[in-house]
Amino acid sequence: MYARLIGQRLSERLGQPVIIENRPGASGNIGTEAVVRAAPDGHTLLLLGPPNAINATLYDKVNFNVVHDIQPITGIVREFLIMAVNPLVPAQTVPEFIAYAKANPGKVNMASSGNATGPHLTGELFKMMAGVELIHVPYRGASLALSDLLAGQVQVMIGTALSASIEHVRTGKLRALAVTTAMRSTLLPEVPTVGEFIPGFESSGWFGVGAPMNTPVEIVERLNSEITTVLSDPKLRRRFADLGAVPMPMTPTELRMLIEQEIEKWAKVIRAANVKPQ
């Protein structure tokens, strides 16, 4: 979605078509490897995101190293995520939910969009830092997980995209306890962050652009400049805001640091929770 939003504007600035090609499979590893093996000429780019950081630890054997084989160009967007419960759950706040979960060990079900996905690991991070026991229930996608959360089949989802759940929150079908990002969202300014109750907690959707390693510096600099200019467009920024996201322009060095930090963070969660690929 975010790639398509900037693709048209980037095409206009570069004077050549920007084609968005989906390469699904192995949690994004197939698409990433295709870019790693592509010619470093600036014509094949990669949409980087949380799966790249997660997969670095999740998979024992891959044919590339995202830090060593992908040249960061710039960040695109940071997406707000939410911790939401079914209204039947009596907790009104994060501390109340923690108390409720501790009083009901093994009885609180936590939905996710699938094993080893961002929402799953965000939930595992919450379990670790809050010291609670939640039963993970993976689904084949966020929409199915949200459907069962709305129906009360599961009690909580931690790390679902704000854009997917905000209308349910506004209509009272879900109760937002917090956003999992480091700062509050302007769409739900009254909803606190998890970090306000659990210092240091942070999980967000983030996306950036990378290229094959050894892409010439002048190409990297040109793409960084053009994408950064696109991200400054007021209409695009409003569209991002409507989707519960904010632009995240970065230097290549800053994006590399983000990737490394995310790899380190999720590696600890994956190992502690013994998460395995499926």
C-alpha positions as CSV (number, residue, x, y, z in Angstrom):
1,M,0.0,0.0,0.0
2,Y,2.7,2.5,1.0
3,A,4.8,1.6,-1.9
4,R,2.0,2.3,-4.3
5,L,1.2,5.6,-2.6
6,I,4.8,6.9,-3.3
7,G,5.3,4.9,-6.5
8,Q,3.2,7.2,-8.8
9,R,4.7,10.4,-7.4
10,L,8.3,9.0,-7.6
11,S,7.6,8.0,-11.2
12,E,6.7,11.5,-12.1
13,R,9.9,12.9,-10.5
14,L,12.2,10.3,-12.1
15,G,10.5,10.5,-15.5
16,Q,10.1,6.7,-15.8
17,P,7.6,4.2,-14.6
18,V,7.8,2.7,-11.1
19,I,6.3,-0.8,-11.2
20,I,5.2,-2.4,-7.9
21,E,5.8,-6.1,-8.1
22,N,4.6,-8.5,-5.3
23,R,7.0,-11.4,-4.6
24,P,5.2,-13.3,-1.8
25,G,6.6,-16.4,0.0
26,A,8.7,-17.3,3.0
27,S,7.6,-14.2,4.9
28,G,9.2,-11.9,2.3
29,N,12.5,-13.8,1.9
30,I,11.8,-14.7,-1.7
31,G,11.3,-11.0,-2.6
32,T,14.3,-9.9,-0.6
33,E,16.5,-12.5,-2.3
34,A,15.3,-11.4,-5.7
35,V,16.5,-7.9,-4.9
36,V,19.8,-9.1,-3.4
37,R,20.5,-11.0,-6.7
38,A,19.5,-8.1,-8.9
39,A,21.9,-5.8,-10.7
40,P,22.9,-2.8,-8.5
41,D,21.8,-0.2,-11.0
42,G,19.0,1.4,-9.1
43,H,16.2,-0.2,-11.2
44,T,15.3,-2.9,-8.7
45,L,14.4,-1.8,-5.2
46,L,13.1,-3.5,-2.0
47,L,10.3,-2.4,0.3
48,L,11.9,-3.1,3.7
49,G,9.8,-3.7,6.8
50,P,9.4,-5.6,10.1
51,P,9.6,-9.1,8.4
52,N,13.2,-8.4,7.3
53,A,14.2,-7.8,10.9
54,I,12.2,-10.7,12.2
55,N,13.4,-13.2,9.5
56,A,17.1,-12.5,10.3
57,T,16.7,-14.6,13.5
58,L,13.6,-16.6,12.7
59,Y,15.1,-18.6,9.8
60,D,18.3,-20.6,10.5
61,K,19.2,-20.8,6.8
62,V,18.7,-18.0,4.2
63,N,20.7,-17.2,1.2
64,F,21.4,-13.6,2.2
65,N,22.0,-11.3,5.1
66,V,19.7,-8.2,4.9
67,V,22.3,-6.0,6.7
68,H,25.2,-7.0,4.5
69,D,23.4,-7.6,1.2
70,I,20.9,-4.7,1.1
71,Q,21.9,-1.0,0.7
72,P,19.4,1.1,2.7
73,I,18.1,4.2,0.9
74,T,15.5,5.9,3.1
75,G,12.6,5.3,5.4
76,I,9.1,5.8,4.1
77,V,6.6,5.6,6.9
78,R,6.0,4.5,10.5
79,E,2.7,2.9,11.2
80,F,0.8,3.1,14.5
81,L,-0.3,-0.2,16.0
82,I,-2.9,-0.7,18.7
83,M,-3.6,-2.9,21.7
84,A,-7.3,-3.7,21.6
85,V,-9.6,-5.9,23.7
86,N,-13.2,-7.1,23.2
87,P,-15.5,-5.0,25.3
88,L,-16.5,-8.1,27.4
89,V,-13.0,-7.9,28.9
90,P,-13.4,-5.8,32.1
91,A,-10.1,-4.0,31.8
92,Q,-10.2,-0.3,30.9
93,T,-6.5,0.3,31.0
94,V,-3.2,-1.5,30.4
95,P,-2.6,-1.9,34.2
96,E,-6.1,-3.3,34.6
97,F,-5.5,-5.7,31.8
98,I,-2.3,-6.9,33.3
99,A,-4.1,-7.5,36.6
100,Y,-6.9,-9.3,34.8
101,A,-4.5,-11.6,32.9
102,K,-2.6,-12.4,36.1
103,A,-5.8,-13.3,37.8
104,N,-6.8,-15.6,34.9
105,P,-3.6,-17.4,33.8
106,G,-4.1,-19.6,30.8
107,K,-7.6,-18.2,30.1
108,V,-6.9,-15.1,28.1
109,N,-6.5,-15.6,24.4
110,M,-4.3,-13.3,22.3
111,A,-5.0,-13.2,18.5
112,S,-2.4,-12.5,15.8
113,S,-2.3,-12.4,12.1
114,G,-0.1,-15.5,12.0
115,N,2.9,-17.2,13.6
116,A,6.0,-15.0,13.8
117,T,4.2,-12.0,12.4
118,G,4.6,-8.5,13.9
119,P,1.4,-8.8,16.0
120,H,2.5,-12.2,17.3
121,L,5.9,-10.9,18.4
122,T,4.5,-7.7,19.7
123,G,2.3,-9.8,21.9
124,E,5.2,-11.9,23.0
125,L,7.1,-8.8,23.9
126,F,4.2,-7.6,25.9
127,K,4.0,-10.9,27.8
128,M,7.7,-10.8,28.6
129,M,7.7,-7.2,29.8
130,A,4.4,-7.3,31.6
131,G,5.0,-10.7,33.2
132,V,1.7,-12.2,32.0
133,E,0.5,-15.4,30.5
134,L,-1.5,-15.2,27.3
135,I,-2.5,-18.0,25.0
136,H,-1.4,-17.2,21.4
137,V,-4.0,-17.9,18.7
138,P,-2.6,-17.4,15.2
139,Y,-4.9,-16.7,12.2
140,R,-4.3,-16.6,8.5
141,G,-4.3,-12.8,8.3
142,A,-5.3,-9.8,10.4
143,S,-8.9,-9.7,9.1
144,L,-9.7,-13.1,10.4
145,A,-8.1,-12.3,13.8
146,L,-10.1,-9.1,14.1
147,S,-13.3,-10.9,13.2
148,D,-12.9,-13.3,16.1
149,L,-11.8,-10.5,18.4
150,L,-15.0,-8.7,17.6
151,A,-17.0,-11.8,18.2
152,G,-15.3,-12.4,21.5
153,Q,-13.7,-15.7,20.6
154,V,-10.4,-14.2,21.6
155,Q,-9.9,-11.4,24.2
156,V,-7.0,-9.3,23.0
157,M,-4.9,-8.4,20.0
158,I,-1.6,-6.5,20.5
159,G,0.0,-4.9,17.5
160,T,-2.8,-4.7,14.9
161,A,-2.7,-1.7,12.5
162,L,-4.6,1.3,13.8
163,S,-6.0,1.8,10.3
164,A,-7.7,-1.7,10.4
165,S,-9.2,-1.3,13.8
166,I,-10.0,2.4,14.4
167,E,-13.6,2.3,13.2
168,H,-14.3,-0.6,15.5
169,V,-12.8,1.4,18.3
170,R,-14.9,4.5,17.4
171,T,-18.1,2.5,17.3
172,G,-17.4,0.8,20.6
173,K,-17.0,-2.7,19.1
174,L,-13.4,-2.8,20.4
175,R,-11.8,-1.0,23.3
176,A,-8.4,0.5,22.7
177,L,-6.2,0.2,25.7
178,A,-3.1,1.7,24.2
179,V,-1.0,2.2,21.1
180,T,2.2,0.1,21.0
181,T,4.3,2.9,19.4
182,A,6.5,5.2,21.2
183,M,4.2,8.2,20.8
184,R,0.4,8.7,20.8
185,S,-1.5,8.9,17.6
186,T,-3.3,12.0,16.5
187,L,-6.3,9.8,15.4
188,L,-6.8,8.6,19.0
189,P,-5.0,11.3,21.1
190,E,-6.7,10.2,24.3
191,V,-5.3,6.6,24.0
192,P,-2.0,6.3,25.9
193,T,1.0,4.3,24.7
194,V,1.9,1.0,26.3
195,G,5.3,2.6,27.2
196,E,3.5,5.0,29.6
197,F,2.8,1.9,31.8
198,I,5.7,-0.4,30.8
199,P,8.8,1.8,30.2
200,G,10.8,0.9,27.2
201,F,8.0,-0.9,25.4
202,E,7.7,-0.1,21.7
203,S,6.5,-1.8,18.6
204,S,5.5,-0.1,15.3
205,G,5.1,-0.9,11.7
206,W,7.9,0.7,9.7
207,F,8.8,0.6,6.0
208,G,11.7,1.8,4.0
209,V,13.4,1.4,0.7
210,G,16.6,-0.6,0.0
211,A,18.6,-1.6,-3.1
212,P,21.2,-4.3,-3.9
213,M,24.5,-3.8,-2.1
214,N,27.1,-2.0,-4.2
215,T,24.5,0.3,-5.8
216,P,26.5,3.4,-6.7
217,V,26.5,6.2,-4.2
218,E,25.2,8.7,-6.6
219,I,22.1,6.5,-7.3
220,V,21.5,6.0,-3.6
221,E,21.7,9.7,-3.0
222,R,19.4,10.5,-5.9
223,L,16.8,8.1,-4.8
224,N,17.0,9.2,-1.2
225,S,16.6,12.8,-2.3
226,E,13.6,12.1,-4.6
227,I,11.8,9.9,-2.1
228,T,12.3,12.4,0.7
229,T,10.8,15.1,-1.6
230,V,7.8,12.9,-2.3
231,L,7.3,12.3,1.4
232,S,7.1,16.1,2.0
233,D,4.0,16.4,-0.2
234,P,1.1,17.7,1.9
235,K,-1.5,15.5,0.2
236,L,0.6,12.4,0.8
237,R,1.2,13.3,4.4
238,R,-2.6,13.7,4.9
239,R,-3.2,10.3,3.3
240,F,-0.6,8.7,5.6
241,A,-2.3,10.4,8.6
242,D,-5.7,9.0,7.6
243,L,-4.0,5.5,7.5
244,G,-2.6,6.0,11.0
245,A,0.9,6.6,9.9
246,V,3.5,9.3,9.7
247,P,6.3,9.9,7.1
248,M,9.7,8.6,8.1
249,P,12.4,10.1,5.9
250,M,15.9,8.9,6.8
251,T,19.4,8.9,5.7
252,P,20.8,5.5,4.6
253,T,22.8,5.4,7.8
254,E,19.8,6.0,9.9
255,L,17.8,3.3,8.2
256,R,20.6,0.8,8.6
257,M,20.7,1.6,12.3
258,L,16.9,1.1,12.6
259,I,17.2,-2.3,10.8
260,E,20.0,-3.4,13.1
261,Q,18.1,-2.2,16.2
262,E,14.9,-4.1,15.1
263,I,16.9,-7.3,14.4
264,E,18.4,-7.1,17.9
265,K,15.0,-6.5,19.6
266,W,13.1,-9.2,17.8
267,A,16.0,-11.7,18.2
268,K,15.6,-11.5,21.9
269,V,11.8,-12.1,21.7
270,I,12.1,-14.9,19.2
271,R,14.7,-16.8,21.3
272,A,12.9,-16.1,24.7
273,A,9.5,-17.3,23.3
274,N,11.1,-20.1,21.3
275,V,9.2,-18.9,18.1
276,K,9.8,-21.2,15.1
277,P,8.8,-20.6,11.4
278,Q,5.9,-22.6,10.1
